[in-house]
Amino acid sequence: MAEAAAGDMGPTDEPTPFAIASDDARLMSPLGPLAGKTPDAPHWFRNAIDTPHERSRLLVEGAGVEWLAWGARGRPGLLLLHGNGANADWWRFIAPFLSGTHRVVAMSWSGMGGSDHRPGYTAGQFVREALAVADAGGLGARFAVAGHSFGGMPAALLGAWHSGRIAQAIVIDTPFGDDRRPPRRENPQPHRIYPTLADALARFRWAPVQPSPNLYIADFIARTSLRQVEGGWTWKFDPWLWSRFEHVEMEQTLGAIPVPLSYVWGERSVLAEHGVVKRIRELLPAGTRFVGLPEAHHHVMADQPLALVAALRSLLA
């Protein structure tokens, strides 16, 4: 997610994971020193994002929902779900590595990416969007689903509510059982419009704040999270989304998910740190597979992309 705001302080005045308490420019403006230039990237990354793929939109209950796809129809299906403020393009350097064995589809939730915004949002709506995209994208009668961060919530709900459609669910660094969501702003405001692309890129930062070990990934994600408008550039996601989202209680649902379930987390993530993962082990069903990724923060695909590919390949085999 880009441009996190400072989190509200709790009664003990301890910062939340989304609180901004750093004057380190490498954390607060990792792309600023590049002045709009694209950093060098390794061949594997360039080859991945240049891999041909389908890009389409589907009307779901009044809103256009964008989706991307790789791999041949007829292969086992895999649906990739992004997190808060992100979009389908965040999977573009991961999905090609999985498309040799799977038909892979990544979608942008309504209110994010190139999908339309809605007057209100619910977990049930997101689940229906996922099912509609899975059908349009040719994932078959049963498919696997993997969701990062916020995307882990609808991934788990798909396994709980539509077990006949879901072959397995993989949840990636979602802090179940611990209220570590971004604080809800009392008076959300429209996104700022930056006069140049370089100005907008300089404002990019992760939420929660974390290092950027691979600037070429941070740059790609920032560019795909922006859109050009009259007067400059601004972020794609709906600034009112979370003030208009109807939260769903997950704890009772998690323990009853009947499909094979895996939990992958970054071992340096502030959202899935040791105590949180311990609680998640208690919430998820017996037999859930747990895979920690060393040296990965919350945005595991940005920190350890090839390690995430290896983990997904193993879990999907």
N, C-alpha and C positions, 0 to 999 in steps of 0.2 A: 504494500500500500504506500502511496505517496503522501507527503505533507501531513504528517500526524500533528494534532494539536496537543498542547500540554494537558495532561490528565488532571482531573480534580483530585485533590488530596483527601484522604480518608480521615477518620476521626483520630487516628494515631499519627497523622502527618507523615506517614510513610509513602514514598512515591509508588504509583502504580506502574506496571510494566510499560504503559504508554506515556508516562510522564516524561517530559523533555527536560533533562537536568544536566546537559553537557554543553561546554563551549568548544568542543573538539570539532573543527571544521570538517575533518575526515568522516565524522558521523553525521553532522548536520547538513553538509553540502558535499557529498562525495564526488559529484560530477562538476562542481564549480570550477576547479582548476583547469578543466579541459576546455572551458570557454566555448562549448558547443561542438567541439571536435569529437569524432567517433574514435574511441580507443582501439588499439590493435586487439585482435581476437585470435585464438588458436583455430587451426583448420577444422577441427571436429565441430566447433561451434558454428563457424561460417557454413560448413556443409549442412549442418542440421537445420539452420533457419532458412537456408536456400532450398531445402528439400521440397519438391512440388507437393502441394496439398490443396484440398478443396476448401473454399470459403463460401458460406451460404447464410441465409437468414430464414427463420421460420416464424410465422405468426402464432403466438401462443396466448390465447385469452386476451387478445387486443394489443399485445406488445410484440414487436419484432425481436427475436432472439438470435444472435449470431452464433455460428458454430464452424469449426474447422475439422478436417478429417484427413487421415493418412492411412495407407494400407488398403488392401483389396477387401471389398465386401465379401462376406462368406466366411472370413476368418473369425475366430473368437472375438467378441466385442469388448472394448474397454472404453469407459467414459471417464474423462478427466475433469475435475471440478476445482475451480480456483478459489482463492480466498477473498477477504474483504478489500474492496477497492481495486482489485486486479482484473484480469480479463483472460480470454482464451489464448492470447499470444504468449502469455507467460509459460505455456507448455511447449512452445515451438521448438525449443532446443532439447526437449526431453522426448516428445512423442515419436519423432522419427526412429529413435533407437528401439522402440517397442512395436513398430509397424511391420517388422519382418514376420512376426508371428500373430499379430492382432490387427483388427480393424479398429483404429483409435480415433476417437472423437473428443474434442475439447470445446466447451461452450462458454459463453459469457452470460452470467446471470442478468436478468432485467435490472436496470439501474446501474449497470457496469459495462465497461468496454464499448463495443459497437452496438449493444442491445438498447432497446428503447427504455426510457424511464417510465415508472408507474406512479399513480397517486398514493399507493400504499403497497406494502410488501409483507408476505407471510411465508413461513417455512413450507406450508402446504403448496403455495404457489411455486416456490422454487423446485419442489419435488416434481410437480406436474410439468414444469419446464424441462427438467432433466429427462423425464420419460418421453416427452414429445421429441426432444432432440435425439434421444437414443433411437427412436423409431425412424425419424427422418434420415439419420445418419447411417442406418443400416447395421446396427449393432446386434440384431438378432433377437430371438425370443428371450434369451437369458444372456446377461453380460456382466462383466466385472466393472466396478466403479472405484475410483480413487479420488479422494478429496483432500485438499490442503487447507489448513487453518479453518476459516469459516466454512469452506467447502466440505469439511469432514462432517458437519452437522447434517446437511441433506444426504451425504453418502450413507451415514448411519441410518437415517430415516428411510431411505430407499430399502436398505436391508431389513428394517423392521416392518415397514408397511407394505412392501412389495417383494417379499422374499421369493415369490414365484418367478420374478424377472431377474433377480440378482444372483449371479454365480458366486461372487465374493465381494466384500467391501474392504477397502484399504483406507484407513484414516491417517493423515499426515500432520502431526504437530497441532492437533486441535485440543485446547485445554478444557476437556470435559470435567465437570465437577468443580470448577474453580472459575469465579467470575472475573475473567481477565479480558473481557471485551473492551474496546475503546469506550471511554466515557461518552455518554449521550449529551450533546450540547443542548443547552436550553433554547438558544436562538440560532439555529444554523443559518449560515450566510452563503450566498452564491460563491462559487470558486473565483478566485482572483484571475484576471486575464493578464498574461505576461506579454510585453510587446514583441519579444523575439523568442525563438525556440531555445537559444542559449540561456536566456533569462529563466525560462521555465525549467530547463534541465538542471540549472543551478539550484533550484528549490526542491529538487527531488530528495527525499530521504525515506528510509524504511520506517514502518510502524508495525511493531515496536522498533525503536532505534537500535541498530546493530552495525557492525563493520561491513565493509564492501570488499571482500577479498578478491572478487572478480569484477573489475570495473566495466569490462565489456558486457557482462550480464546486466549490471545495474543500468548501464546506458541503454541497452536494448529494451529493458523493461520500462524505463522512464519514457522512452520515445513512443512505445506502443500504448502507454497510459495517457498520452496527451492527444488533443485534437485541436485543429486550427479553427478559429472562429473570427468574427469581425473584431479587429483590434489586436489580434495576437493569438496566443495559445493558452489552453486551459486543460484541466484534468477531465477525463471522460466520466468518472463515476458520479452518481447523483449525490450532491452534498446533503440532501434531505433524507437519504435512504434510511439511515438508522433511527432518525426521529419518527419515521413512518413505518417501522418494522415491528410486527407483532411477535414478540419473543415466545419461544416454545420451551417448555420444561423437558429436559432430556433424560434426567437421571433414571427414572423408572423404565424408560424405553430401552436404555443401553443394555441392561442386563438380560433382556429378552430377545435380542437380535438372533434369529435362527440360522443365518447364513454364515459361512466361514468369514472370520473377521481378523484383520491385522492392524496393528498400530505401529507407525513409524514416526520417530521424533528426532529432532536435532539435539544432541547431547549438550549443546551450549545455548539452547533456546531459553529465553526468559519466560515463555508461555508454557513450556512443558518441562520445567526443571524437575529435579529429583522428587520433591514432595508431590508435585502435580501428577507425575507418571505413577507414583505409588498409589495415589487415589484412583487414577484411571484403571489400574490393574484390578482394583476392587470393584469398579463399576461395570467393566466389560465382562462378557461371558467367559466361563472356564474354557480353555482351549484357544483363546485369542493369542495370536503370535505377536511378539513385541520385537522391534528392530530399532536399535539406537544407531544414529549416524554420527560418528566422531567428528568433531570440529565443525559441525553444522549448527547454525543459529536457527531462528524460527523459519526464515525463508530458505528452506533446505535446498531448493532447486537453484538458488543463486549462490549458495555457499559451497555445496558439494554435489554438483549436478550429476556427475558420472557415478558417484556412490549411490545417489537416489535411483539412477537408471538400473544399476546392478541389483539394488534391493527390490525394485519393482519387477525386474525380470525373474528374480528368484521366487517371489511370491506368486507370480502369475504362471510359473512353469507347471 
